[in-house]
Amino acid sequence: MALSEVAACGGADPAPGLGGEEEAAGSARRSLQAPAPRLRALLPPLAAPRSLSPARTCSMDSDSGELSEGEPVSPAGPDCFSSKNLALQAQKKILSKMATKTMANMLIDDTSSEIFDELYKVTKEHTRNKKEAHKIMKDLIKVAIKIGILYRNNQFNQEELEIVDKFRKKLNQTAMTIVSFYEVEYTFDRSVLAELLNECKDLLHELVDRHLTPRS
């Protein structure tokens, strides 16, 4: 009996030929590709990108040493932490509490110290009140110290540095005018001196507007 007849009688499949091999390979490829859709279905959907909220800003209250709204914060976190800002706050706060004529003598030269002393005498003579004159001088020295700290820590931008130069020239003009009033009799003009001092005040306010609180 032929082999084909034996196979037919036994119900067995014929031996696979070339066509059978191609069909087996195609079936294997389909079995490998079939799980892909099922795996994708099991994966969680991609989260939508979160919108970036505006960065919080903070600045320093020069009197309390606390942070308030104002300057941009580093992207390290929303808690406004900056070691450099904290160091600057501490320096301001400590020196503000130590603002006296003695402290000023440590931070300025002898000539400037003498000017502060003479200004105190003039203020006391004008107010007729030693306590009030002392308070005025203390506030003046506190502001001078804070401006010095800001300047040494490079906190002024280019526009503010130009204001510093204008303020220096205007203050020098005021001082020379006072000297002239003293040396030349009957030349004192209160309105001229008041105008110069008001111009100095306006320049000073413009300089510290971005850095100090209105209270300062």
C-alpha positions as CSV (number, residue, x, y, z in Angstrom):
1,M,0.0,0.0,0.0
2,A,1.3,3.4,-0.9
3,L,2.2,5.9,1.8
4,S,-0.5,8.3,0.7
5,E,-3.1,5.6,1.0
6,V,-1.9,4.8,4.5
7,A,-2.1,8.4,5.5
8,A,-5.6,8.8,4.0
9,C,-6.8,5.7,5.8
10,G,-5.3,6.9,9.1
11,G,-6.8,10.4,8.8
12,A,-3.3,12.0,9.2
13,D,-2.5,15.2,7.4
14,P,-0.1,15.0,4.6
15,A,3.5,16.0,5.2
16,P,3.8,19.8,4.9
17,G,5.5,21.0,1.8
18,L,6.8,24.5,0.8
19,G,3.4,26.0,1.0
20,G,2.9,24.6,4.4
21,E,6.1,26.2,5.7
22,E,5.0,29.7,4.4
23,E,1.6,29.3,6.1
24,A,3.3,28.4,9.4
25,A,5.6,31.4,9.2
26,G,2.7,33.7,8.5
27,S,0.8,32.3,11.4
28,A,3.8,32.8,13.7
29,R,4.1,36.5,12.7
30,R,0.4,37.1,13.3
31,S,0.7,35.5,16.8
32,L,3.6,37.9,17.6
33,Q,1.7,41.0,16.4
34,A,-1.6,40.1,17.9
35,P,-0.8,41.1,21.5
36,A,0.3,44.6,20.6
37,P,-3.3,46.2,20.6
38,R,-4.0,44.4,23.9
39,L,-0.8,45.7,25.4
40,R,-1.6,49.3,24.3
41,A,-5.0,49.0,25.9
42,L,-3.5,48.1,29.2
43,L,-1.1,51.1,29.2
44,P,-2.4,54.2,31.0
45,P,-3.2,57.2,28.8
46,L,-0.5,59.9,28.5
47,A,-1.1,62.8,30.9
48,A,-1.8,66.1,29.3
49,P,1.1,68.6,29.8
50,R,0.5,70.9,32.7
51,S,0.4,74.6,32.0
52,L,3.0,76.6,33.7
53,S,1.6,79.0,36.2
54,P,3.2,82.5,36.5
55,A,6.2,82.4,38.8
56,R,5.6,83.9,42.2
57,T,7.6,86.9,43.0
58,C,9.0,88.2,46.3
59,S,11.0,91.1,47.6
60,M,12.3,92.2,50.8
61,D,10.7,94.4,53.4
62,S,13.7,96.3,54.5
63,D,12.2,97.0,58.0
64,S,10.8,93.6,59.0
65,G,13.2,91.5,57.0
66,E,10.2,89.5,55.6
67,L,9.5,88.7,52.0
68,S,6.6,90.4,50.1
69,E,5.5,90.6,46.5
70,G,8.0,92.1,44.1
71,E,11.1,90.4,42.7
72,P,11.1,87.2,40.7
73,V,11.9,84.0,42.5
74,S,14.3,81.3,41.3
75,P,12.6,78.2,39.7
76,A,13.9,76.1,42.6
77,G,10.5,76.3,44.3
78,P,7.5,78.4,45.1
79,D,8.6,79.2,48.6
80,C,10.7,82.2,47.6
81,F,13.8,80.8,49.3
82,S,17.2,82.4,48.3
83,S,20.2,82.3,50.6
84,K,21.6,85.5,49.0
85,N,18.3,87.3,49.7
86,L,18.3,86.0,53.3
87,A,21.8,87.2,53.8
88,L,21.0,90.6,52.5
89,Q,17.9,90.8,54.7
90,A,19.9,89.9,57.8
91,Q,22.5,92.4,57.0
92,K,19.9,95.2,56.6
93,K,18.0,94.2,59.7
94,I,21.0,94.0,61.9
95,L,22.5,97.3,60.7
96,S,19.2,99.1,61.0
97,K,19.0,98.2,64.7
98,M,22.6,99.4,65.1
99,A,22.0,102.7,63.3
100,T,23.7,105.3,65.5
101,K,26.3,107.9,65.0
102,T,28.9,105.5,66.4
103,M,27.9,102.9,63.8
104,A,28.0,105.5,61.1
105,N,31.6,106.4,62.1
106,M,32.5,102.8,61.4
107,L,31.0,102.9,57.9
108,I,32.1,106.4,56.7
109,D,35.2,108.4,56.7
110,D,36.1,111.1,59.2
111,T,35.0,114.0,57.0
112,S,31.6,112.5,56.5
113,S,31.3,111.8,60.2
114,E,32.0,115.4,61.0
115,I,29.3,116.4,58.6
116,F,26.8,114.2,60.4
117,D,27.8,115.6,63.7
118,E,27.4,119.2,62.5
119,L,24.1,118.3,60.9
120,Y,22.9,117.0,64.2
121,K,23.8,120.3,65.8
122,V,21.9,122.2,63.2
123,T,18.9,119.9,63.5
124,K,18.8,120.3,67.2
125,E,19.1,124.0,66.9
126,H,16.2,124.1,64.4
127,T,13.9,121.8,66.2
128,R,14.7,123.0,69.7
129,N,14.3,119.4,70.7
130,K,17.3,117.1,71.4
131,K,15.1,113.9,71.2
132,E,13.6,114.9,67.9
133,A,17.0,115.8,66.4
134,H,18.4,112.5,67.5
135,K,15.5,110.7,65.9
136,I,15.9,112.5,62.6
137,M,19.6,111.8,62.5
138,K,19.0,108.1,63.4
139,D,16.5,107.7,60.5
140,L,18.9,109.5,58.2
141,I,21.8,107.2,59.1
142,K,19.6,104.1,58.8
143,V,18.6,105.1,55.2
144,A,22.3,105.8,54.4
145,I,23.3,102.4,55.7
146,K,20.7,100.6,53.7
147,I,21.6,102.4,50.5
148,G,25.3,101.5,51.2
149,I,24.4,97.9,51.6
150,L,22.3,97.9,48.4
151,Y,25.2,99.5,46.5
152,R,27.9,97.1,47.8
153,N,25.7,94.1,47.0
154,N,25.2,95.4,43.4
155,Q,21.4,95.7,43.8
156,F,21.1,98.9,41.7
157,N,20.5,98.6,38.0
158,Q,22.1,100.9,35.4
159,E,19.3,103.5,35.6
160,E,19.5,103.6,39.4
161,L,23.3,104.0,39.3
162,E,22.7,107.1,37.2
163,I,20.4,108.4,39.9
164,V,23.2,107.7,42.4
165,D,25.5,110.0,40.4
166,K,22.9,112.7,40.2
167,F,22.2,112.5,43.9
168,R,25.9,112.7,44.7
169,K,26.3,115.9,42.6
170,K,23.1,117.5,44.0
171,L,24.2,116.7,47.5
172,N,27.6,118.2,46.8
173,Q,26.0,121.3,45.4
174,T,23.8,121.6,48.5
175,A,26.9,121.3,50.8
176,M,28.8,124.0,48.8
177,T,25.8,126.3,49.0
178,I,25.6,125.9,52.7
179,V,29.4,126.7,53.0
180,S,28.9,129.7,50.8
181,F,26.0,131.0,53.0
182,Y,28.3,130.6,56.0
183,E,31.3,132.3,54.5
184,V,29.6,135.3,52.9
185,E,27.5,137.4,55.2
186,Y,23.9,138.2,54.3
187,T,23.7,135.7,51.5
188,F,21.6,133.1,53.3
189,D,18.5,132.3,51.3
190,R,16.1,129.8,52.9
191,S,14.1,129.1,49.8
192,V,17.2,128.2,47.8
193,L,18.4,125.8,50.5
194,A,14.9,124.3,50.8
195,E,14.7,123.7,47.0
196,L,18.1,122.0,46.9
197,L,17.1,119.7,49.8
198,N,13.8,118.8,48.2
199,E,15.6,117.9,45.0
200,C,17.9,115.6,47.0
201,K,14.9,114.1,48.7
202,D,13.1,113.4,45.3
203,L,16.3,111.8,43.9
204,L,16.6,109.6,47.0
205,H,13.0,108.5,46.9
206,E,13.5,107.6,43.2
207,L,16.6,105.6,44.0
208,V,15.1,103.4,46.8
209,D,11.6,103.1,45.4
210,R,12.2,99.6,44.2
211,H,14.1,98.4,47.2
212,L,12.7,99.9,50.5
213,T,9.2,100.2,51.9
214,P,7.4,103.5,52.1
215,R,7.9,103.4,55.9
216,S,11.7,103.5,55.4
